[in-house]
Amino acid sequence: MTVNRRGATSTLTSVTAASIAGLLLLLAAKPVHAEEPGTERQLEPGERYEDELAVDDVHAWQFDAGYDQYIELDTEFLTTEIGLRFYRPGEESPYMTRIPEQYGGGMGIRLITERPGTWRVDVIPAQVGLSGRYAIRISQPRTPTEEERLLTQTGTWIYEGLEDIQNGLYPEGEAKLYDALNTREQILGRNHQEVGTVYEVIADHYYGRGRYAEALEMLGIAADIEQAVTGSVGLTLLNNMGTVADMSGDHVLAIEYLERSVAERTAQLGAEHPRVGISLDNLGLVYERLGRFVEAEELFLRAKGIFETSLGPDHYYVSWPLTFLARIYETQGRIEEAEEFHRRGLEMREERTGPNSSLTLVSRTKFARFLQNQQRHEEAEEIFRE
């Protein structure tokens, strides 16, 4: 099946996912619980289905299609973000997973089936620990037009390009991203959400390579497109622009974008929504870089409170503000508090994401270095050995 995602954006949505990792499709944590075979629910073309997804749960759906048929599968993020996992007819292992990079709308995917039969699609949490309501629907399968084939192919170019980039083949990967961009602009015109999506993907590539000025330029174009199409700039895009502006050294612009992101996410999602906490964390990082530790501490504490209230006191999202607060407290000489937060953050990540996850390894390294700075070398070595 050839696939093209329609209407998702880049992975610069939080301090927990500031590279192309989210686009490259896998959840970096413990696996979600799969439903037993035979429990799939049927997706009838044109019907909209709404359901509640529990933490770490999976909802299995299925649909019927013939050979070489075009289908549009659309999801709505009502109170949570979801990903999709696809199975070909007759196969028990998924052959692809798609994780969204945008909160606030949904994710649309173009499919052209390369074999007839019953296809399975699993709905999974987009990130570990998320839960809430979503909606899903598929269109009536039909023979694709040539433009639909080409637009669907642009999705393949994007994913092949991102795989090249992940493997260090940067010129080849970037060329495929621009092929996708140019083709979509020729067919759809500049002011189209699917075109803006590719600008955000390219921005994310530049961000991951440390090319922050180019990333900010690409995000600016994406923002212009979103403004033209929807009448406003989305919450995720504002947050991303603030993060990239910060890394480019324009802290004034970063604060402007991130303060807008906090205010608008609060207004649209509610003061206790995890996405508000993410923007607060990112804004706190700007103030920390500027040496404004009192303001940074206040923001990190607010983020910590939001995550604890909305996701639970042991959710691994809480580990992010704990880590940032530990760093500030160490700088201020508040050693006992710094140690407590380093230790708690490490324990959360070990429990929620596993002892060998990248997040756990980062926390372990930071805690060990903290202990070394306190001349507690034997304890630091023990942490390193775990």
C-alpha positions as CSV (number, residue, x, y, z in Angstrom):
1,M,0.0,0.0,0.0
2,T,1.3,3.4,-1.0
3,V,0.7,6.0,1.7
4,N,0.6,9.7,2.0
5,R,-0.2,11.6,5.1
6,R,-2.5,14.5,4.6
7,G,-2.5,17.3,7.2
8,A,0.0,16.5,10.0
9,T,3.0,18.7,10.9
10,S,6.5,18.6,12.3
11,T,7.9,16.9,15.4
12,L,9.0,20.1,17.2
13,T,6.0,19.8,19.5
14,S,7.8,19.5,22.8
15,V,11.1,19.3,24.5
16,T,10.5,15.5,24.5
17,A,10.5,15.3,20.7
18,A,12.7,17.9,19.1
19,S,14.1,15.9,16.1
20,I,12.8,13.8,13.3
21,A,12.3,10.8,15.6
22,G,8.5,11.3,15.8
23,L,8.2,11.2,12.0
24,L,10.2,8.0,11.9
25,L,7.2,6.3,13.3
26,L,7.9,4.3,16.5
27,L,6.9,4.9,20.1
28,A,10.0,5.1,22.2
29,A,8.6,3.3,25.2
30,K,7.0,0.1,26.4
31,P,4.7,-1.5,23.8
32,V,1.0,-0.9,24.0
33,H,-1.4,-3.8,24.6
34,A,-2.6,-5.4,21.4
35,E,-6.2,-6.6,21.0
36,E,-6.8,-10.3,20.4
37,P,-7.3,-11.4,16.7
38,G,-11.0,-11.4,15.8
39,T,-11.9,-8.3,17.9
40,E,-11.6,-5.9,14.9
41,R,-14.5,-3.6,14.3
42,Q,-15.6,-2.8,10.8
43,L,-15.1,0.6,9.2
44,E,-17.9,1.2,6.8
45,P,-17.1,3.8,4.1
46,G,-18.5,7.3,4.8
47,E,-19.4,6.5,8.4
48,R,-17.8,8.4,11.3
49,Y,-16.9,6.4,14.4
50,E,-16.0,8.0,17.8
51,D,-14.5,6.2,20.7
52,E,-12.5,6.5,23.9
53,L,-8.9,5.2,24.0
54,A,-7.5,4.2,27.4
55,V,-3.8,4.6,28.4
56,D,-1.6,2.1,26.5
57,D,-4.7,0.5,24.8
58,V,-5.2,-0.5,21.2
59,H,-8.4,-0.3,19.2
60,A,-8.5,-2.7,16.2
61,W,-10.5,-1.7,13.1
62,Q,-10.8,-3.2,9.7
63,F,-12.0,-2.3,6.2
64,D,-12.4,-4.1,2.9
65,A,-10.8,-3.0,-0.3
66,G,-10.0,-4.4,-3.8
67,Y,-6.8,-4.2,-5.7
68,D,-5.4,-0.8,-6.6
69,Q,-8.1,1.2,-4.9
70,Y,-7.8,4.7,-3.5
71,I,-8.9,5.4,0.1
72,E,-8.7,8.4,2.3
73,L,-8.6,7.6,6.0
74,D,-9.2,10.6,8.3
75,T,-8.9,10.8,12.1
76,E,-9.9,13.6,14.5
77,F,-8.1,14.3,17.7
78,L,-11.0,15.1,20.0
79,T,-9.3,15.0,23.4
80,T,-6.1,13.0,22.6
81,E,-3.6,12.3,19.8
82,I,-3.6,8.9,18.2
83,G,-1.3,7.0,15.8
84,L,-2.2,4.3,13.3
85,R,-0.7,0.8,12.7
86,F,-1.5,-1.0,9.4
87,Y,-1.7,-4.7,8.5
88,R,-2.0,-6.1,5.0
89,P,-4.6,-8.7,4.4
90,G,-3.6,-12.1,5.8
91,E,-0.6,-10.8,7.7
92,E,-0.2,-10.8,11.5
93,S,2.6,-8.3,11.8
94,P,2.1,-4.6,11.1
95,Y,4.1,-3.3,8.1
96,M,3.9,0.4,9.0
97,T,3.0,2.8,11.8
98,R,2.2,6.4,11.5
99,I,2.5,8.8,14.4
100,P,1.1,12.4,14.1
101,E,3.2,15.5,14.7
102,Q,0.3,18.0,15.3
103,Y,-2.2,18.4,18.1
104,G,-5.4,20.2,17.5
105,G,-7.0,18.6,14.5
106,G,-6.3,15.2,13.2
107,M,-4.4,13.1,10.7
108,G,-5.4,12.2,7.2
109,I,-3.8,9.4,5.2
110,R,-4.1,8.5,1.5
111,L,-4.0,4.8,0.7
112,I,-3.7,2.9,-2.6
113,T,-4.1,-0.8,-1.9
114,E,-1.8,-3.2,-3.7
115,R,-3.8,-6.3,-2.8
116,P,-7.5,-7.1,-2.3
117,G,-9.0,-8.3,1.0
118,T,-9.6,-7.1,4.6
119,W,-7.1,-4.5,5.9
120,R,-6.6,-4.0,9.6
121,V,-5.7,-0.6,11.2
122,D,-5.0,-0.3,14.9
123,V,-5.6,3.0,16.7
124,I,-2.8,3.5,19.3
125,P,-1.8,6.4,21.6
126,A,0.5,8.8,19.8
127,Q,2.7,9.0,22.9
128,V,3.0,6.8,26.0
129,G,0.5,7.7,28.7
130,L,-2.0,9.6,26.5
131,S,-5.7,8.7,26.6
132,G,-8.9,10.3,25.4
133,R,-11.5,10.5,22.6
134,Y,-10.9,10.3,18.9
135,A,-12.9,9.8,15.7
136,I,-12.1,7.8,12.5
137,R,-13.7,7.4,9.1
138,I,-12.7,6.1,5.6
139,S,-13.9,7.1,2.2
140,Q,-15.5,4.8,-0.4
141,P,-12.7,2.9,-2.2
142,R,-12.4,3.8,-5.8
143,T,-10.0,3.9,-8.7
144,P,-7.4,6.7,-8.2
145,T,-6.9,9.5,-10.6
146,E,-3.4,10.3,-11.9
147,E,-3.2,13.3,-9.6
148,E,-4.2,11.2,-6.6
149,R,-1.5,8.6,-7.5
150,L,1.1,11.4,-7.7
151,L,0.0,13.0,-4.4
152,T,0.0,9.6,-2.7
153,Q,3.6,9.1,-4.1
154,T,4.7,12.3,-2.4
155,G,4.1,10.7,0.9
156,T,6.4,7.8,0.0
157,W,9.1,10.4,-1.0
158,I,8.7,12.1,2.4
159,Y,9.1,8.9,4.3
160,E,12.0,7.6,2.1
161,G,13.6,11.0,2.6
162,L,13.3,10.9,6.3
163,E,14.7,7.4,6.4
164,D,17.7,8.6,4.3
165,I,18.2,11.4,6.8
166,Q,18.1,9.1,9.7
167,N,20.7,6.9,8.0
168,G,23.0,9.9,7.4
169,L,22.2,10.3,3.7
170,Y,21.4,14.0,4.1
171,P,21.6,15.3,0.5
172,E,19.6,12.3,-0.8
173,G,16.9,12.7,1.9
174,E,16.6,16.4,1.5
175,A,16.2,16.0,-2.3
176,K,13.3,13.7,-1.8
177,L,11.6,16.1,0.6
178,Y,11.9,18.9,-2.0
179,D,10.6,16.6,-4.7
180,A,7.5,16.1,-2.5
181,L,7.2,19.8,-1.8
182,N,7.5,20.9,-5.5
183,T,5.0,18.2,-6.7
184,R,2.4,19.2,-4.1
185,E,2.8,22.9,-4.9
186,Q,2.4,22.2,-8.6
187,I,-0.8,20.2,-8.1
188,L,-2.4,22.0,-5.1
189,G,-0.9,25.5,-5.1
190,R,1.1,27.2,-2.4
191,N,-1.7,27.9,0.1
192,H,-2.7,24.3,0.9
193,Q,-2.3,22.4,4.2
194,E,-0.5,19.5,2.5
195,V,2.1,21.9,1.2
196,G,2.5,23.5,4.6
197,T,3.0,20.1,6.0
198,V,6.1,19.5,3.9
199,Y,7.6,22.9,4.8
200,E,7.3,21.9,8.5
201,V,8.9,18.5,7.7
202,I,11.8,20.3,6.0
203,A,12.0,22.7,8.9
204,D,12.3,19.7,11.3
205,H,15.1,18.3,9.2
206,Y,17.0,21.6,9.4
207,Y,16.3,21.8,13.1
208,G,17.8,18.3,13.6
209,R,20.9,19.4,11.6
210,G,21.4,22.6,13.7
211,R,20.4,24.8,10.7
212,Y,18.2,26.9,12.9
213,A,17.8,30.0,10.6
214,E,16.7,27.8,7.7
215,A,14.3,25.9,10.0
216,L,12.8,29.2,11.2
217,E,12.4,30.4,7.6
218,M,10.5,27.2,6.6
219,L,8.3,27.4,9.7
220,G,7.5,31.1,8.8
221,I,6.3,29.9,5.3
222,A,4.2,27.2,6.9
223,A,2.7,29.8,9.3
224,D,1.8,32.0,6.3
225,I,0.1,29.1,4.6
226,E,-1.8,28.1,7.8
227,Q,-2.9,31.7,8.3
228,A,-4.1,31.9,4.7
229,V,-5.9,28.5,4.9
230,T,-7.5,28.6,8.4
231,G,-7.3,32.3,9.4
232,S,-4.9,31.7,12.3
233,V,-1.6,30.1,13.1
234,G,-1.9,26.8,14.9
235,L,-0.9,26.1,18.5
236,T,1.8,23.5,17.7
237,L,3.3,25.7,15.0
238,L,3.6,28.7,17.4
239,N,5.3,26.4,20.0
240,N,7.7,25.1,17.3
241,M,8.6,28.5,16.1
242,G,9.4,29.6,19.6
243,T,11.6,26.5,20.2
244,V,13.6,27.1,16.9
245,A,13.9,30.8,17.6
246,D,15.4,30.0,21.0
247,M,17.9,27.7,19.5
248,S,18.8,30.2,16.8
249,G,19.7,32.7,19.6
250,D,16.7,35.1,19.1
251,H,15.4,34.8,22.6
252,V,13.2,37.8,22.4
253,L,11.3,36.3,19.4
254,A,11.3,32.9,21.2
255,I,9.6,34.4,24.3
256,E,7.0,36.2,22.1
257,Y,6.1,32.9,20.3
258,L,6.0,30.8,23.4
259,E,4.0,33.2,25.5
260,R,1.5,33.3,22.7
261,S,1.5,29.5,22.6
262,V,0.9,29.3,26.4
263,A,-1.9,31.8,26.2
264,E,-3.7,30.3,23.2
265,R,-3.3,26.7,24.4
266,T,-4.7,27.7,27.7
267,A,-7.7,29.4,26.0
268,Q,-8.4,26.5,23.6
269,L,-7.4,23.4,25.6
270,G,-7.8,24.5,29.3
271,A,-5.2,25.5,31.9
272,E,-4.5,21.9,33.0
273,H,-3.9,20.4,29.5
274,P,-0.5,18.7,29.0
275,R,0.2,20.8,25.9
276,V,0.1,23.9,28.1
277,G,2.7,22.2,30.3
278,I,4.9,21.5,27.3
279,S,4.8,25.2,26.2
280,L,5.6,26.3,29.8
281,D,8.6,24.0,29.9
282,N,9.9,25.3,26.6
283,L,9.4,28.9,27.8
284,G,11.2,28.1,31.0
285,L,14.2,26.8,29.0
286,V,14.5,30.2,27.3
287,Y,14.5,32.0,30.6
288,E,17.0,29.5,32.0
289,R,19.3,30.1,29.0
290,L,19.1,33.8,29.8
291,G,20.0,33.2,33.4
292,R,16.6,34.3,34.7
293,F,16.3,31.4,37.0
294,V,13.5,32.6,39.2
295,E,11.2,33.0,36.2
296,A,12.4,29.7,34.8
297,E,11.7,27.9,38.1
298,E,8.2,29.3,38.3
299,L,7.4,28.0,34.8
300,F,8.9,24.6,35.4
301,L,6.9,24.2,38.6
302,R,3.7,25.2,36.8
303,A,4.4,22.6,34.1
304,K,5.2,20.0,36.8
305,G,1.8,20.7,38.5
306,I,-0.1,20.4,35.2
307,F,1.5,17.1,34.3
308,E,0.9,15.7,37.7
309,T,-2.7,16.8,37.7
310,S,-3.6,15.8,34.1
311,L,-1.5,12.7,33.7
312,G,-0.7,11.5,37.2
313,P,2.2,12.1,39.6
314,D,4.3,9.2,38.2
315,H,3.9,9.9,34.5
316,Y,7.2,10.3,32.6
317,Y,6.2,13.8,31.4
318,V,6.7,14.9,35.0
319,S,10.4,13.9,34.6
320,W,11.0,16.8,32.2
321,P,10.4,19.7,34.6
322,L,12.0,17.7,37.4
323,T,15.2,17.4,35.3
324,F,15.1,21.1,34.5
325,L,14.4,22.1,38.1
326,A,17.3,19.8,39.3
327,R,19.6,21.7,36.9
328,I,18.5,25.1,38.2
329,Y,18.8,24.0,41.9
330,E,22.3,22.6,41.4
331,T,23.3,26.0,39.8
332,Q,21.8,27.8,42.8
333,G,23.5,25.5,45.3
334,R,20.3,23.8,46.4
335,I,21.9,20.4,46.4
336,E,19.4,18.4,48.3
337,E,16.5,19.5,46.2
338,A,18.6,18.9,43.0
339,E,19.4,15.4,44.1
340,E,15.8,14.6,44.9
341,F,14.5,15.7,41.6
342,H,17.3,14.0,39.6
343,R,16.6,10.7,41.4
344,R,12.8,11.0,41.0
345,G,13.1,11.8,37.3
346,L,15.4,8.8,36.7
347,E,13.0,6.5,38.6
348,M,10.0,7.7,36.5
349,R,11.8,7.1,33.2
350,E,13.1,3.7,34.3
351,E,9.6,2.6,35.3
352,R,7.6,4.1,32.4
353,T,10.0,3.9,29.4
354,G,12.3,1.0,30.5
355,P,15.8,0.9,31.9
356,N,17.5,1.1,28.5
357,S,15.4,3.8,26.8
358,S,17.1,6.9,25.5
359,L,15.3,9.0,28.0
360,T,16.4,6.8,30.9
361,L,20.0,6.9,29.7
362,V,20.0,10.7,29.5
363,S,18.6,10.9,33.1
364,R,21.1,8.4,34.3
365,T,24.0,10.3,32.8
366,K,22.9,13.6,34.2
367,F,22.4,12.2,37.7
368,A,25.8,10.5,37.6
369,R,27.4,13.8,36.6
370,F,25.6,15.6,39.3
371,L,27.0,13.1,41.8
372,Q,30.5,13.5,40.4
373,N,30.2,17.3,40.8
374,Q,29.5,16.6,44.5
375,Q,32.7,14.4,44.7
376,R,30.5,11.3,45.2
377,H,32.4,9.3,42.7
378,E,31.6,5.8,43.9
379,E,27.9,6.5,43.7
380,A,28.3,8.1,40.3
381,E,30.1,5.0,39.0
382,E,27.3,2.8,40.4
383,I,24.7,4.9,38.5
384,F,26.7,4.6,35.3
385,R,26.9,0.8,35.7
386,E,23.2,0.3,36.1
